[in-house]
Amino acid sequence: MSLTGERRTLTIIDLAQMKERSEKIVCLTAYDASFGALLDRQSVDVILVGDSLGMVIQGMDTTLPVTVDDMVYHCRCVAQGRTRALLIADLPFMSYSTPDLAAENAARLMRDGNAQMVKLEGGAHRAEAIRHMGKQGIPVCAHLGLTPQSIHQLGGYKVQGKDDMAARAMLEDAQLLQDAGASLLVLECVPAELAAEITEVLTIPTIGIGAGLQCDGQVLVLQDMLGIFRGIQPRFSKNFLNGAASIDDAVKAYVDAVRNGEFPAAEHEF
Protein backbone atom coordinates (compact mmCIF):
# COMPACT_ATOMS: atom_id res chain seq x y z
CA MET A 1 0.00 0.00 0.00
CA SER A 2 1.35 3.44 -0.90
CA LEU A 3 2.23 5.72 1.96
CA THR A 4 0.92 8.77 0.15
CA GLY A 5 -2.61 8.29 1.50
CA GLU A 6 -1.60 7.83 5.12
CA ARG A 7 -1.74 10.70 7.62
CA ARG A 8 0.33 9.22 10.43
CA THR A 9 3.83 10.59 10.88
CA LEU A 10 6.34 8.80 8.68
CA THR A 11 9.46 7.21 10.16
CA ILE A 12 12.90 6.20 8.92
CA ILE A 13 11.54 2.65 8.62
CA ASP A 14 8.88 3.90 6.20
CA LEU A 15 11.55 5.55 4.06
CA ALA A 16 13.60 2.34 4.00
CA GLN A 17 10.52 0.43 2.88
CA MET A 18 9.85 2.98 0.15
CA LYS A 19 13.35 2.32 -1.20
CA GLU A 20 12.67 -1.42 -1.15
CA ARG A 21 9.46 -0.87 -3.14
CA SER A 22 11.16 1.60 -5.52
CA GLU A 23 8.76 4.36 -4.44
CA LYS A 24 10.30 7.80 -4.80
CA ILE A 25 10.73 9.85 -1.63
CA VAL A 26 9.67 13.49 -1.93
CA CYS A 27 11.46 16.08 0.18
CA LEU A 28 11.36 19.88 0.38
CA THR A 29 12.76 22.43 2.79
CA ALA A 30 10.54 24.59 5.00
CA TYR A 31 11.20 27.12 7.72
CA ASP A 32 7.79 28.04 9.22
CA ALA A 33 4.48 26.53 10.30
CA SER A 34 2.47 27.77 7.31
CA PHE A 35 4.69 26.10 4.75
CA GLY A 36 5.08 23.07 7.00
CA ALA A 37 1.31 22.62 6.82
CA LEU A 38 1.17 23.32 3.07
CA LEU A 39 3.86 20.75 2.27
CA ASP A 40 2.18 18.26 4.58
CA ARG A 41 -1.22 18.50 2.92
CA GLN A 42 0.43 17.91 -0.47
CA SER A 43 1.92 14.66 0.89
CA VAL A 44 5.57 15.68 0.89
CA ASP A 45 7.27 12.76 2.65
CA VAL A 46 10.19 14.58 4.28
CA ILE A 47 10.49 18.20 5.37
CA LEU A 48 14.05 19.40 5.84
CA VAL A 49 14.58 22.43 8.04
CA GLY A 50 17.84 23.29 6.36
CA ASP A 51 20.57 25.68 7.40
CA SER A 52 19.83 27.06 3.94
CA LEU A 53 17.60 29.38 5.99
CA GLY A 54 20.73 31.45 6.48
CA MET A 55 20.63 32.35 2.80
CA VAL A 56 16.93 32.27 1.87
CA ILE A 57 15.46 33.62 5.13
CA GLN A 58 18.26 35.62 6.76
CA GLY A 59 19.84 36.92 3.55
CA MET A 60 23.38 35.70 4.30
CA ASP A 61 25.87 34.80 1.58
CA THR A 62 26.53 31.34 3.07
CA THR A 63 25.00 28.95 5.61
CA LEU A 64 27.89 29.45 8.05
CA PRO A 65 26.33 32.12 10.34
CA VAL A 66 23.33 29.93 11.22
CA THR A 67 23.24 28.92 14.89
CA VAL A 68 21.74 26.02 16.79
CA ASP A 69 19.26 28.48 18.32
CA ASP A 70 18.17 29.48 14.80
CA MET A 71 17.66 25.85 13.85
CA VAL A 72 15.70 25.01 17.01
CA TYR A 73 13.38 27.99 16.47
CA HIS A 74 12.61 27.26 12.81
CA CYS A 75 12.30 23.51 13.39
CA ARG A 76 9.80 24.09 16.19
CA CYS A 77 7.80 26.38 13.90
CA VAL A 78 7.67 23.80 11.09
CA ALA A 79 6.76 21.06 13.55
CA GLN A 80 3.66 23.03 14.53
CA GLY A 81 2.39 22.80 10.96
CA ARG A 82 3.11 19.26 9.88
CA THR A 83 1.61 15.95 10.98
CA ARG A 84 2.63 13.36 8.34
CA ALA A 85 6.04 14.33 6.98
CA LEU A 86 9.24 13.13 8.61
CA LEU A 87 10.98 16.20 10.03
CA ILE A 88 14.76 16.53 9.63
CA ALA A 89 16.85 19.42 10.96
CA ASP A 90 20.35 20.41 9.93
CA LEU A 91 23.11 20.56 12.50
CA PRO A 92 24.71 23.92 11.66
CA PHE A 93 28.37 24.76 11.11
CA MET A 94 30.71 23.63 13.93
CA SER A 95 27.84 22.26 16.03
CA TYR A 96 29.07 18.66 15.59
CA SER A 97 32.86 18.99 15.63
CA THR A 98 33.08 16.28 18.31
CA PRO A 99 30.77 13.31 18.93
CA ASP A 100 29.66 14.66 22.31
CA LEU A 101 28.91 18.10 20.90
CA ALA A 102 27.00 16.52 18.03
CA ALA A 103 24.84 14.50 20.41
CA GLU A 104 24.23 17.50 22.67
CA ASN A 105 23.08 19.75 19.82
CA ALA A 106 21.10 16.98 18.14
CA ALA A 107 19.28 16.47 21.43
CA ARG A 108 18.32 20.15 21.42
CA LEU A 109 16.95 19.88 17.89
CA MET A 110 14.90 16.83 18.83
CA ARG A 111 13.81 17.86 22.33
CA ASP A 112 13.19 21.58 21.77
CA GLY A 113 12.68 21.66 18.00
CA ASN A 114 10.69 18.41 17.69
CA ALA A 115 12.92 17.07 14.91
CA GLN A 116 12.82 13.33 14.24
CA MET A 117 16.25 13.19 12.62
CA VAL A 118 19.31 15.40 12.29
CA LYS A 119 21.54 15.94 9.26
CA LEU A 120 25.26 16.61 9.16
CA GLU A 121 27.74 17.16 6.33
CA GLY A 122 30.97 15.33 5.57
CA GLY A 123 32.57 11.99 4.83
CA ALA A 124 34.37 9.30 6.80
CA HIS A 125 35.55 11.74 9.48
CA ARG A 126 31.92 12.06 10.58
CA ALA A 127 31.50 8.33 11.18
CA GLU A 128 32.41 8.54 14.88
CA ALA A 129 29.83 11.26 15.52
CA ILE A 130 27.15 9.29 13.66
CA ARG A 131 27.99 6.14 15.61
CA HIS A 132 27.90 8.03 18.92
CA MET A 133 24.54 9.65 18.16
CA GLY A 134 23.11 6.30 17.11
CA LYS A 135 23.97 4.90 20.53
CA GLN A 136 21.90 7.73 22.04
CA GLY A 137 18.88 6.91 19.87
CA ILE A 138 19.39 9.83 17.47
CA PRO A 139 18.62 9.05 13.79
CA VAL A 140 21.13 10.66 11.43
CA CYS A 141 21.03 11.73 7.79
CA ALA A 142 24.46 12.11 6.20
CA HIS A 143 25.32 14.54 3.38
CA LEU A 144 27.98 14.08 0.68
CA GLY A 145 28.98 15.89 -2.49
CA LEU A 146 28.71 19.66 -2.37
CA THR A 147 28.66 20.39 1.36
CA PRO A 148 27.76 24.08 1.79
CA GLN A 149 29.33 24.36 5.24
CA SER A 150 32.69 23.61 3.59
CA ILE A 151 32.19 26.14 0.81
CA HIS A 152 35.40 28.04 1.50
CA GLN A 153 37.41 24.83 1.54
CA LEU A 154 35.77 23.63 -1.68
CA GLY A 155 36.43 26.96 -3.39
CA GLY A 156 32.85 27.58 -4.45
CA TYR A 157 29.57 25.87 -5.27
CA LYS A 158 30.98 23.23 -7.60
CA VAL A 159 30.01 19.71 -8.68
CA GLN A 160 31.86 17.10 -6.62
CA GLY A 161 33.07 13.60 -7.54
CA LYS A 162 33.79 14.31 -11.20
CA ASP A 163 37.08 12.42 -11.53
CA ASP A 164 37.65 8.73 -10.84
CA MET A 165 39.60 9.23 -7.62
CA ALA A 166 37.02 11.61 -6.14
CA ALA A 167 34.19 9.31 -7.20
CA ARG A 168 35.79 6.29 -5.53
CA ALA A 169 36.39 8.29 -2.37
CA MET A 170 32.74 9.40 -2.25
CA LEU A 171 31.50 5.85 -2.75
CA GLU A 172 33.76 4.65 0.07
CA ASP A 173 32.57 7.48 2.31
CA ALA A 174 28.94 6.60 1.60
CA GLN A 175 29.49 3.00 2.63
CA LEU A 176 31.39 4.03 5.77
CA LEU A 177 28.64 6.44 6.82
CA GLN A 178 26.01 3.76 6.31
CA ASP A 179 28.09 1.30 8.34
CA ALA A 180 28.41 3.92 11.10
CA GLY A 181 24.62 4.05 11.37
CA ALA A 182 23.36 6.77 9.03
CA SER A 183 19.77 6.03 8.02
CA LEU A 184 19.59 8.41 5.04
CA LEU A 185 22.06 10.07 2.68
CA VAL A 186 21.73 13.37 0.81
CA LEU A 187 23.81 13.64 -2.37
CA GLU A 188 24.25 17.21 -3.59
CA CYS A 189 25.69 18.27 -6.96
CA VAL A 190 27.07 14.84 -7.82
CA PRO A 191 27.33 13.39 -11.35
CA ALA A 192 24.18 11.36 -12.04
CA GLU A 193 26.15 8.21 -12.87
CA LEU A 194 28.01 8.30 -9.55
CA ALA A 195 24.82 9.00 -7.59
CA ALA A 196 23.15 6.03 -9.30
CA GLU A 197 26.06 3.77 -8.31
CA ILE A 198 25.95 4.93 -4.70
CA THR A 199 22.18 4.44 -4.61
CA GLU A 200 22.54 0.90 -5.97
CA VAL A 201 25.25 -0.07 -3.48
CA LEU A 202 23.64 1.32 -0.33
CA THR A 203 20.74 -0.25 1.54
CA ILE A 204 19.71 3.13 3.02
CA PRO A 205 17.78 5.62 0.86
CA THR A 206 19.54 8.40 -1.02
CA ILE A 207 18.01 11.83 -1.55
CA GLY A 208 19.40 13.79 -4.47
CA ILE A 209 19.69 17.49 -5.18
CA GLY A 210 21.45 17.95 -8.48
CA ALA A 211 22.35 14.25 -8.38
CA GLY A 212 20.16 12.72 -11.08
CA LEU A 213 16.98 10.74 -11.38
CA GLN A 214 18.26 7.43 -9.98
CA CYS A 215 18.42 8.57 -6.36
CA ASP A 216 15.70 7.12 -4.14
CA GLY A 217 14.24 10.59 -3.63
CA GLN A 218 14.67 14.26 -4.41
CA VAL A 219 14.94 17.46 -2.39
CA LEU A 220 14.86 21.11 -3.39
CA VAL A 221 14.98 24.34 -1.45
CA LEU A 222 11.37 25.51 -1.30
CA GLN A 223 12.15 29.02 -2.48
CA ASP A 224 14.10 27.69 -5.47
CA MET A 225 11.23 25.52 -6.70
CA LEU A 226 8.88 28.50 -6.34
CA GLY A 227 11.18 30.73 -8.39
CA ILE A 228 12.11 32.89 -5.40
CA PHE A 229 15.86 33.29 -5.38
CA ARG A 230 18.62 35.85 -5.55
CA GLY A 231 20.73 35.75 -8.66
CA ILE A 232 20.59 32.81 -11.08
CA GLN A 233 18.30 29.82 -10.58
CA PRO A 234 20.38 26.73 -9.80
CA ARG A 235 20.73 24.40 -12.78
CA PHE A 236 19.41 21.45 -10.78
CA SER A 237 16.21 23.27 -9.79
CA LYS A 238 12.98 24.07 -11.61
CA ASN A 239 10.36 26.77 -11.08
CA PHE A 240 7.21 24.73 -10.46
CA LEU A 241 5.18 27.87 -9.77
CA ASN A 242 5.52 28.85 -13.42
CA GLY A 243 2.13 28.02 -14.93
CA ALA A 244 0.61 26.90 -11.60
CA ALA A 245 -2.52 28.54 -10.21
CA SER A 246 -1.27 28.56 -6.63
CA ILE A 247 1.63 27.57 -4.39
CA ASP A 248 -0.34 24.45 -3.40
CA ASP A 249 -0.57 23.50 -7.09
CA ALA A 250 3.15 24.14 -7.58
CA VAL A 251 4.07 21.87 -4.68
CA LYS A 252 1.64 19.22 -5.95
CA ALA A 253 3.28 19.43 -9.39
CA TYR A 254 6.68 18.88 -7.79
CA VAL A 255 5.41 15.94 -5.73
CA ASP A 256 3.84 14.34 -8.81
CA ALA A 257 6.93 14.95 -10.95
CA VAL A 258 9.23 13.28 -8.41
CA ARG A 259 6.90 10.33 -7.80
CA ASN A 260 6.41 9.77 -11.54
CA GLY A 261 10.11 9.98 -12.33
CA GLU A 262 9.69 13.14 -14.41
CA PHE A 263 11.95 15.29 -12.22
CA PRO A 264 14.83 15.77 -12.40
CA ALA A 265 15.10 15.73 -16.18
CA ALA A 266 18.36 15.54 -18.13
CA GLU A 267 18.82 19.31 -18.05
CA HIS A 268 18.88 19.24 -14.24
CA GLU A 269 21.71 16.67 -14.03
CA PHE A 270 25.47 16.90 -14.08
C-alpha positions as CSV (number, residue, x, y, z in Angstrom):
1,M,0.0,0.0,0.0
2,S,1.4,3.4,-0.9
3,L,2.2,5.7,2.0
4,T,0.9,8.8,0.1
5,G,-2.6,8.3,1.5
6,E,-1.6,7.8,5.1
7,R,-1.7,10.7,7.6
8,R,0.3,9.2,10.4
9,T,3.8,10.6,10.9
10,L,6.3,8.8,8.7
11,T,9.5,7.2,10.2
12,I,12.9,6.2,8.9
13,I,11.5,2.7,8.6
14,D,8.9,3.9,6.2
15,L,11.6,5.5,4.1
16,A,13.6,2.3,4.0
17,Q,10.5,0.4,2.9
18,M,9.9,3.0,0.1
19,K,13.4,2.3,-1.2
20,E,12.7,-1.4,-1.2
21,R,9.5,-0.9,-3.1
22,S,11.2,1.6,-5.5
23,E,8.8,4.4,-4.4
24,K,10.3,7.8,-4.8
25,I,10.7,9.9,-1.6
26,V,9.7,13.5,-1.9
27,C,11.5,16.1,0.2
28,L,11.4,19.9,0.4
29,T,12.8,22.4,2.8
30,A,10.5,24.6,5.0
31,Y,11.2,27.1,7.7
32,D,7.8,28.0,9.2
33,A,4.5,26.5,10.3
34,S,2.5,27.8,7.3
35,F,4.7,26.1,4.7
36,G,5.1,23.1,7.0
37,A,1.3,22.6,6.8
38,L,1.2,23.3,3.1
39,L,3.9,20.7,2.3
40,D,2.2,18.3,4.6
41,R,-1.2,18.5,2.9
42,Q,0.4,17.9,-0.5
43,S,1.9,14.7,0.9
44,V,5.6,15.7,0.9
45,D,7.3,12.8,2.6
46,V,10.2,14.6,4.3
47,I,10.5,18.2,5.4
48,L,14.1,19.4,5.8
49,V,14.6,22.4,8.0
50,G,17.8,23.3,6.4
51,D,20.6,25.7,7.4
52,S,19.8,27.1,3.9
53,L,17.6,29.4,6.0
54,G,20.7,31.5,6.5
55,M,20.6,32.4,2.8
56,V,16.9,32.3,1.9
57,I,15.5,33.6,5.1
58,Q,18.3,35.6,6.8
59,G,19.8,36.9,3.5
60,M,23.4,35.7,4.3
61,D,25.9,34.8,1.6
62,T,26.5,31.3,3.1
63,T,25.0,29.0,5.6
64,L,27.9,29.5,8.1
65,P,26.3,32.1,10.3
66,V,23.3,29.9,11.2
67,T,23.2,28.9,14.9
68,V,21.7,26.0,16.8
69,D,19.3,28.5,18.3
70,D,18.2,29.5,14.8
71,M,17.7,25.8,13.9
72,V,15.7,25.0,17.0
73,Y,13.4,28.0,16.5
74,H,12.6,27.3,12.8
75,C,12.3,23.5,13.4
76,R,9.8,24.1,16.2
77,C,7.8,26.4,13.9
78,V,7.7,23.8,11.1
79,A,6.8,21.1,13.5
80,Q,3.7,23.0,14.5
81,G,2.4,22.8,11.0
82,R,3.1,19.3,9.9
83,T,1.6,15.9,11.0
84,R,2.6,13.4,8.3
85,A,6.0,14.3,7.0
86,L,9.2,13.1,8.6
87,L,11.0,16.2,10.0
88,I,14.8,16.5,9.6
89,A,16.8,19.4,11.0
90,D,20.4,20.4,9.9
91,L,23.1,20.6,12.5
92,P,24.7,23.9,11.7
93,F,28.4,24.8,11.1
94,M,30.7,23.6,13.9
95,S,27.8,22.3,16.0
96,Y,29.1,18.7,15.6
97,S,32.9,19.0,15.6
98,T,33.1,16.3,18.3
99,P,30.8,13.3,18.9
100,D,29.7,14.7,22.3
101,L,28.9,18.1,20.9
102,A,27.0,16.5,18.0
103,A,24.8,14.5,20.4
104,E,24.2,17.5,22.7
105,N,23.1,19.8,19.8
106,A,21.1,17.0,18.1
107,A,19.3,16.5,21.4
108,R,18.3,20.1,21.4
109,L,16.9,19.9,17.9
110,M,14.9,16.8,18.8
111,R,13.8,17.9,22.3
112,D,13.2,21.6,21.8
113,G,12.7,21.7,18.0
114,N,10.7,18.4,17.7
115,A,12.9,17.1,14.9
116,Q,12.8,13.3,14.2
117,M,16.3,13.2,12.6
118,V,19.3,15.4,12.3
119,K,21.5,15.9,9.3
120,L,25.3,16.6,9.2
121,E,27.7,17.2,6.3
122,G,31.0,15.3,5.6
123,G,32.6,12.0,4.8
124,A,34.4,9.3,6.8
125,H,35.6,11.7,9.5
126,R,31.9,12.1,10.6
127,A,31.5,8.3,11.2
128,E,32.4,8.5,14.9
129,A,29.8,11.3,15.5
130,I,27.2,9.3,13.7
131,R,28.0,6.1,15.6
132,H,27.9,8.0,18.9
133,M,24.5,9.6,18.2
134,G,23.1,6.3,17.1
135,K,24.0,4.9,20.5
136,Q,21.9,7.7,22.0
137,G,18.9,6.9,19.9
138,I,19.4,9.8,17.5
139,P,18.6,9.1,13.8
140,V,21.1,10.7,11.4
141,C,21.0,11.7,7.8
142,A,24.5,12.1,6.2
143,H,25.3,14.5,3.4
144,L,28.0,14.1,0.7
145,G,29.0,15.9,-2.5
146,L,28.7,19.7,-2.4
147,T,28.7,20.4,1.4
148,P,27.8,24.1,1.8
149,Q,29.3,24.4,5.2
150,S,32.7,23.6,3.6
151,I,32.2,26.1,0.8
152,H,35.4,28.0,1.5
153,Q,37.4,24.8,1.5
154,L,35.8,23.6,-1.7
155,G,36.4,27.0,-3.4
156,G,32.8,27.6,-4.5
157,Y,29.6,25.9,-5.3
158,K,31.0,23.2,-7.6
159,V,30.0,19.7,-8.7
160,Q,31.9,17.1,-6.6
161,G,33.1,13.6,-7.5
162,K,33.8,14.3,-11.2
163,D,37.1,12.4,-11.5
164,D,37.7,8.7,-10.8
165,M,39.6,9.2,-7.6
166,A,37.0,11.6,-6.1
167,A,34.2,9.3,-7.2
168,R,35.8,6.3,-5.5
169,A,36.4,8.3,-2.4
170,M,32.7,9.4,-2.2
171,L,31.5,5.8,-2.8
172,E,33.8,4.6,0.1
173,D,32.6,7.5,2.3
174,A,28.9,6.6,1.6
175,Q,29.5,3.0,2.6
176,L,31.4,4.0,5.8
177,L,28.6,6.4,6.8
178,Q,26.0,3.8,6.3
179,D,28.1,1.3,8.3
180,A,28.4,3.9,11.1
181,G,24.6,4.0,11.4
182,A,23.4,6.8,9.0
183,S,19.8,6.0,8.0
184,L,19.6,8.4,5.0
185,L,22.1,10.1,2.7
186,V,21.7,13.4,0.8
187,L,23.8,13.6,-2.4
188,E,24.2,17.2,-3.6
189,C,25.7,18.3,-7.0
190,V,27.1,14.8,-7.8
191,P,27.3,13.4,-11.3
192,A,24.2,11.4,-12.0
193,E,26.2,8.2,-12.9
194,L,28.0,8.3,-9.6
195,A,24.8,9.0,-7.6
196,A,23.1,6.0,-9.3
197,E,26.1,3.8,-8.3
198,I,26.0,4.9,-4.7
199,T,22.2,4.4,-4.6
200,E,22.5,0.9,-6.0
201,V,25.3,-0.1,-3.5
202,L,23.6,1.3,-0.3
203,T,20.7,-0.2,1.5
204,I,19.7,3.1,3.0
205,P,17.8,5.6,0.9
206,T,19.5,8.4,-1.0
207,I,18.0,11.8,-1.5
208,G,19.4,13.8,-4.5
209,I,19.7,17.5,-5.2
210,G,21.4,17.9,-8.5
211,A,22.4,14.3,-8.4
212,G,20.2,12.7,-11.1
213,L,17.0,10.7,-11.4
214,Q,18.3,7.4,-10.0
215,C,18.4,8.6,-6.4
216,D,15.7,7.1,-4.1
217,G,14.2,10.6,-3.6
218,Q,14.7,14.3,-4.4
219,V,14.9,17.5,-2.4
220,L,14.9,21.1,-3.4
221,V,15.0,24.3,-1.4
222,L,11.4,25.5,-1.3
223,Q,12.2,29.0,-2.5
224,D,14.1,27.7,-5.5
225,M,11.2,25.5,-6.7
226,L,8.9,28.5,-6.3
227,G,11.2,30.7,-8.4
228,I,12.1,32.9,-5.4
229,F,15.9,33.3,-5.4
230,R,18.6,35.8,-5.6
231,G,20.7,35.7,-8.7
232,I,20.6,32.8,-11.1
233,Q,18.3,29.8,-10.6
234,P,20.4,26.7,-9.8
235,R,20.7,24.4,-12.8
236,F,19.4,21.5,-10.8
237,S,16.2,23.3,-9.8
238,K,13.0,24.1,-11.6
239,N,10.4,26.8,-11.1
240,F,7.2,24.7,-10.5
241,L,5.2,27.9,-9.8
242,N,5.5,28.9,-13.4
243,G,2.1,28.0,-14.9
244,A,0.6,26.9,-11.6
245,A,-2.5,28.5,-10.2
246,S,-1.3,28.6,-6.6
247,I,1.6,27.6,-4.4
248,D,-0.3,24.4,-3.4
249,D,-0.6,23.5,-7.1
250,A,3.1,24.1,-7.6
251,V,4.1,21.9,-4.7
252,K,1.6,19.2,-6.0
253,A,3.3,19.4,-9.4
254,Y,6.7,18.9,-7.8
255,V,5.4,15.9,-5.7
256,D,3.8,14.3,-8.8
257,A,6.9,14.9,-11.0
258,V,9.2,13.3,-8.4
259,R,6.9,10.3,-7.8
260,N,6.4,9.8,-11.5
261,G,10.1,10.0,-12.3
262,E,9.7,13.1,-14.4
263,F,11.9,15.3,-12.2
264,P,14.8,15.8,-12.4
265,A,15.1,15.7,-16.2
266,A,18.4,15.5,-18.1
267,E,18.8,19.3,-18.0
268,H,18.9,19.2,-14.2
269,E,21.7,16.7,-14.0
270,F,25.5,16.9,-14.1
